[in-house]
Amino acid sequence: MNGGRAAAPGGPAVADRPGDVWDRRVASGLSFLRRRLSGDYEVDEFGFDPELTGAVFHPMLRLLYRDWFRTEVAGLEHVPAEGAGLVVGNHSGTVALDALILSTALHDQHPARRYLRLLGADLVFRMPVVSEIARKTGGTVACNPDAERLLSSGELVGVFPEGFKGVGKLYSDRYKLQRFGRGGFVSAALRTGTPIVPVAIVGGEEIYPMLADIKPLARLLKLPYFPVTPTFPWLGPLGMVPLPSKWLIQFCPPIPTAHLTDSADDPLVVFNLADQVRETIQHTLHELLERRPDPFGP
């Protein structure tokens, strides 16, 4: 008898006892705390902390994307295994959970377990606590200089060109892409010769169905919108619990840009490419909605 320990090399494998698993978890947790308290961890120039992201934030979000939203991900072969890539998605949901769910699902299911460096609106980085979390998880301000620096260093960058127009639209306009701004994301891709990977996300529109926007209150609070949903503000804090919609995420074939690096400042090229990305996402959204007739199905 070996008391539940692993057998000698060449001998039969013996499963760990339940206590062994918990011992390892406790030891790992204590080691993590020791590194955090001693400052023995690394962050990059943007403030990204991969250890904290993987140990704290991803496990929490994993419960949402895997168990609550029952997320299915397809087309991961279109996301580069290494080197730069610009992932461009549709934005929705009243609260921008889609960006967080996308980044967690991508890291968990991509063979290379890549981190998605999200570009966020200025408002995100003016909010206490939220700005710190955004930086720690790899986010930065949605501006061309930051995007180009990340892409030039071979990072996978995520952007949602609709911005608050997409997140804050009414439920009656669900899955209808809003305007893509001035195409700054295209210019960043062109300058760095980075492939653009469109991604369509179905499921985010139903988590907080926005029935109305109280504009005077939004202006008073200096917010882009103040939502009224079936549960908020009527249920108070409980109204912030997202509805358990079924999510589908589809990555589309990449659009190469290496042959267009000299056209980064050509408005016609930028517009046409942005329109191509937008049409690809919109068409894919329609296909995904046909595959998911019941928003709250299994």
C-alpha positions as CSV (number, residue, x, y, z in Angstrom):
1,M,0.0,0.0,0.0
2,N,1.3,3.5,-0.8
3,G,-1.3,5.5,1.2
4,G,-2.8,7.2,-1.9
5,R,0.5,8.6,-3.1
6,A,1.6,8.3,-6.8
7,A,3.3,5.0,-7.6
8,A,6.9,4.8,-8.5
9,P,7.9,5.3,-12.1
10,G,6.6,2.5,-14.2
11,G,4.0,1.4,-11.6
12,P,0.3,1.9,-11.7
13,A,-1.0,5.5,-11.3
14,V,-2.9,6.2,-8.2
15,A,-5.6,8.9,-8.0
16,D,-5.1,11.8,-5.6
17,R,-7.1,11.7,-2.4
18,P,-9.6,14.6,-2.0
19,G,-7.4,16.1,0.7
20,D,-4.4,16.2,-1.7
21,V,-6.4,18.4,-4.2
22,W,-7.4,20.9,-1.5
23,D,-3.8,20.9,-0.1
24,R,-2.6,22.0,-3.5
25,R,-5.3,24.6,-3.8
26,V,-4.4,26.1,-0.4
27,A,-0.7,26.0,-1.2
28,S,-1.3,27.7,-4.5
29,G,-3.5,30.4,-2.9
30,L,-1.0,31.1,-0.2
31,S,1.8,31.3,-2.8
32,F,-0.4,33.8,-4.8
33,L,-1.0,36.0,-1.8
34,R,2.7,35.9,-0.9
35,R,3.6,37.2,-4.3
36,R,1.0,39.9,-4.3
37,L,2.0,41.2,-0.8
38,S,5.7,41.1,-1.7
39,G,5.2,42.8,-5.1
40,D,6.8,39.8,-6.8
41,Y,4.7,40.0,-10.0
42,E,4.9,41.8,-13.3
43,V,2.7,44.4,-15.1
44,D,3.4,45.8,-18.5
45,E,3.6,49.5,-19.5
46,F,-0.2,49.7,-19.8
47,G,-0.7,48.2,-16.3
48,F,-1.8,44.8,-17.5
49,D,-1.5,42.1,-14.7
50,P,-1.8,38.7,-16.3
51,E,-1.5,36.8,-13.0
52,L,-4.3,38.8,-11.3
53,T,-6.4,38.5,-14.4
54,G,-6.0,34.7,-14.6
55,A,-6.3,34.0,-10.9
56,V,-9.1,36.4,-9.9
57,F,-11.1,38.0,-12.8
58,H,-11.3,35.1,-15.3
59,P,-12.7,32.6,-12.7
60,M,-15.5,35.0,-11.8
61,L,-16.3,35.7,-15.5
62,R,-16.1,32.0,-16.3
63,L,-19.1,31.3,-14.2
64,L,-21.1,33.8,-16.3
65,Y,-20.0,32.8,-19.8
66,R,-19.9,29.1,-19.2
67,D,-22.7,28.4,-16.7
68,W,-25.1,31.4,-16.7
69,F,-24.9,32.3,-20.4
70,R,-24.1,28.8,-21.7
71,T,-21.8,30.4,-24.3
72,E,-20.9,28.6,-27.5
73,V,-17.8,29.8,-29.4
74,A,-17.0,29.0,-33.0
75,G,-14.4,30.1,-35.5
76,L,-11.4,30.3,-33.1
77,E,-9.2,29.0,-36.0
78,H,-9.6,32.5,-37.5
79,V,-7.9,34.1,-34.4
80,P,-4.1,34.3,-34.9
81,A,-2.2,31.8,-32.6
82,E,0.6,34.4,-32.3
83,G,1.4,37.9,-33.4
84,A,-0.9,40.9,-33.8
85,G,-4.6,40.7,-34.5
86,L,-7.4,43.2,-34.3
87,V,-10.7,41.7,-33.1
88,V,-13.7,43.9,-34.0
89,G,-17.1,43.1,-32.5
90,N,-20.7,44.4,-32.1
91,H,-21.5,46.1,-28.8
92,S,-24.7,45.6,-26.8
93,G,-26.3,44.9,-23.5
94,T,-26.8,48.2,-21.6
95,V,-23.8,47.1,-19.5
96,A,-20.9,46.2,-21.6
97,L,-20.5,42.6,-20.4
98,D,-19.9,41.4,-23.9
99,A,-16.3,42.7,-24.0
100,L,-15.5,40.8,-20.8
101,I,-17.2,37.6,-21.8
102,L,-15.5,37.7,-25.2
103,S,-12.0,38.1,-23.7
104,T,-12.6,35.4,-21.1
105,A,-14.1,32.9,-23.6
106,L,-11.3,33.6,-26.1
107,H,-8.6,33.0,-23.5
108,D,-10.2,29.8,-22.2
109,Q,-10.9,28.2,-25.5
110,H,-8.2,29.4,-27.9
111,P,-5.4,26.8,-28.1
112,A,-2.8,29.5,-27.5
113,R,-4.9,30.9,-24.5
114,R,-4.4,34.4,-25.8
115,Y,-5.3,37.5,-23.8
116,L,-7.5,40.1,-25.6
117,R,-6.3,43.7,-24.9
118,L,-9.6,45.6,-24.9
119,L,-9.9,49.3,-26.0
120,G,-12.4,51.2,-23.8
121,A,-14.1,54.6,-23.8
122,D,-12.6,57.5,-21.9
123,L,-15.5,57.3,-19.4
124,V,-14.3,53.8,-18.3
125,F,-10.9,55.2,-17.3
126,R,-12.4,58.2,-15.4
127,M,-14.4,55.9,-13.0
128,P,-12.8,55.0,-9.7
129,V,-12.2,51.2,-9.2
130,V,-13.5,50.5,-12.7
131,S,-10.5,52.2,-14.3
132,E,-8.1,50.2,-12.1
133,I,-9.8,46.9,-13.0
134,A,-9.8,47.8,-16.7
135,R,-6.0,48.5,-16.6
136,K,-5.2,45.3,-14.6
137,T,-7.1,43.2,-17.0
138,G,-5.3,44.6,-20.0
139,G,-7.5,47.4,-21.2
140,T,-6.5,50.8,-22.3
141,V,-8.1,53.9,-23.8
142,A,-9.5,53.5,-27.3
143,C,-7.1,55.8,-29.1
144,N,-4.9,55.1,-32.2
145,P,-1.5,55.6,-30.5
146,D,-2.3,53.0,-27.8
147,A,-3.9,50.6,-30.3
148,E,-0.9,50.9,-32.6
149,R,1.6,50.3,-29.8
150,L,-0.2,47.2,-28.7
151,L,-0.5,45.9,-32.3
152,S,3.2,46.7,-33.0
153,S,4.2,44.6,-30.0
154,G,2.2,41.6,-31.3
155,E,-0.8,41.8,-29.0
156,L,-4.3,40.7,-29.8
157,V,-6.5,43.8,-29.5
158,G,-10.3,44.0,-29.1
159,V,-12.4,47.0,-30.2
160,F,-16.1,47.8,-30.4
161,P,-16.5,50.6,-32.9
162,E,-20.2,51.3,-32.0
163,G,-19.1,52.5,-28.5
164,F,-22.0,53.7,-26.3
165,K,-24.3,53.9,-29.4
166,G,-24.3,50.1,-29.4
167,V,-24.4,49.4,-25.7
168,G,-27.1,52.0,-25.0
169,K,-29.5,51.3,-27.8
170,L,-33.1,50.3,-27.2
171,Y,-34.2,46.7,-27.2
172,S,-36.3,47.4,-30.2
173,D,-33.1,48.0,-32.1
174,R,-31.4,44.8,-30.9
175,Y,-28.8,43.4,-33.2
176,K,-28.9,46.3,-35.6
177,L,-25.4,47.6,-35.9
178,Q,-24.9,51.3,-35.2
179,R,-22.5,53.6,-37.0
180,F,-18.8,52.7,-36.7
181,G,-17.5,56.2,-36.1
182,R,-14.6,57.4,-38.2
183,G,-12.9,54.1,-38.7
184,G,-10.0,54.8,-36.4
185,F,-9.6,51.0,-35.8
186,V,-9.1,50.5,-39.5
187,S,-6.3,53.1,-39.6
188,A,-4.5,51.4,-36.7
189,A,-4.7,48.0,-38.4
190,L,-3.5,49.5,-41.7
191,R,-0.5,51.3,-40.2
192,T,0.7,48.1,-38.5
193,G,-0.3,45.7,-41.3
194,T,-2.5,43.8,-38.8
195,P,-5.3,41.4,-39.9
196,I,-8.8,42.4,-38.8
197,V,-10.9,39.6,-37.3
198,P,-14.7,40.4,-37.2
199,V,-16.6,38.7,-34.4
200,A,-20.4,38.5,-34.0
201,I,-21.9,38.2,-30.5
202,V,-25.5,37.1,-30.0
203,G,-26.9,37.1,-26.4
204,G,-25.8,40.4,-25.0
205,E,-28.9,42.3,-26.1
206,E,-31.2,40.2,-23.8
207,I,-29.3,40.4,-20.5
208,Y,-30.6,43.9,-19.7
209,P,-33.4,44.7,-22.3
210,M,-33.4,48.5,-22.5
211,L,-36.9,49.7,-22.8
212,A,-36.3,53.5,-22.3
213,D,-33.5,56.0,-21.8
214,I,-34.2,58.8,-19.2
215,K,-32.1,61.5,-20.9
216,P,-32.5,64.3,-18.4
217,L,-31.3,62.0,-15.6
218,A,-28.4,60.8,-17.8
219,R,-27.3,64.4,-18.4
220,L,-27.6,65.2,-14.7
221,L,-25.4,62.2,-13.8
222,K,-23.1,62.9,-16.8
223,L,-23.7,59.4,-18.3
224,P,-24.2,58.6,-21.9
225,Y,-27.7,57.1,-21.1
226,F,-29.8,56.1,-18.1
227,P,-31.5,52.8,-18.8
228,V,-34.9,51.5,-17.9
229,T,-35.2,47.7,-18.1
230,P,-37.8,45.2,-17.0
231,T,-35.8,44.9,-13.7
232,F,-34.0,48.2,-13.3
233,P,-34.5,50.5,-11.4
234,W,-37.6,48.8,-10.1
235,L,-35.8,46.0,-8.2
236,G,-32.9,48.1,-7.0
237,P,-29.6,46.2,-6.8
238,L,-31.3,43.0,-7.9
239,G,-32.0,44.7,-11.2
240,M,-28.3,44.4,-12.0
241,V,-28.5,40.6,-12.2
242,P,-28.3,39.8,-15.9
243,L,-31.0,37.7,-17.5
244,P,-29.7,34.2,-18.5
245,S,-29.8,34.5,-22.2
246,K,-28.1,32.0,-24.5
247,W,-24.9,33.4,-26.1
248,L,-23.3,32.5,-29.4
249,I,-19.9,33.9,-30.4
250,Q,-18.7,33.5,-34.0
251,F,-15.2,34.6,-35.2
252,C,-15.1,35.3,-38.9
253,P,-12.3,34.9,-41.4
254,P,-9.6,37.6,-41.0
255,I,-9.4,40.5,-43.4
256,P,-5.7,41.1,-44.4
257,T,-4.3,44.6,-44.4
258,A,-0.6,44.1,-45.0
259,H,-1.0,45.1,-48.6
260,L,-2.7,48.4,-47.7
261,T,-0.2,49.9,-45.2
262,D,0.4,52.9,-47.6
263,S,-3.4,53.7,-47.5
264,A,-3.8,54.3,-43.7
265,D,-4.6,58.0,-44.4
266,D,-6.8,57.4,-47.4
267,P,-10.4,58.1,-46.2
268,L,-11.9,56.0,-49.0
269,V,-9.9,52.9,-48.2
270,V,-10.6,53.3,-44.5
271,F,-14.3,53.8,-45.0
272,N,-14.6,50.8,-47.4
273,L,-12.7,48.5,-45.1
274,A,-14.8,49.6,-42.1
275,D,-17.9,49.0,-44.1
276,Q,-16.7,45.6,-45.1
277,V,-16.1,44.7,-41.4
278,R,-19.5,46.1,-40.4
279,E,-21.4,44.1,-43.1
280,T,-19.6,40.9,-42.2
281,I,-20.6,41.2,-38.6
282,Q,-24.2,42.2,-39.4
283,H,-24.6,39.2,-41.8
284,T,-23.1,36.8,-39.2
285,L,-25.5,38.2,-36.6
286,H,-28.5,37.3,-38.8
287,E,-27.1,33.8,-39.2
288,L,-26.6,33.3,-35.5
289,L,-30.0,34.5,-34.7
290,E,-31.5,31.9,-37.0
291,R,-29.5,29.2,-35.1
292,R,-30.8,30.6,-31.8
293,P,-34.6,31.0,-32.2
294,D,-35.2,31.0,-28.4
295,P,-33.1,33.7,-26.6
296,F,-33.3,31.8,-23.3
297,G,-33.1,28.3,-24.7
298,P,-30.5,25.6,-23.6
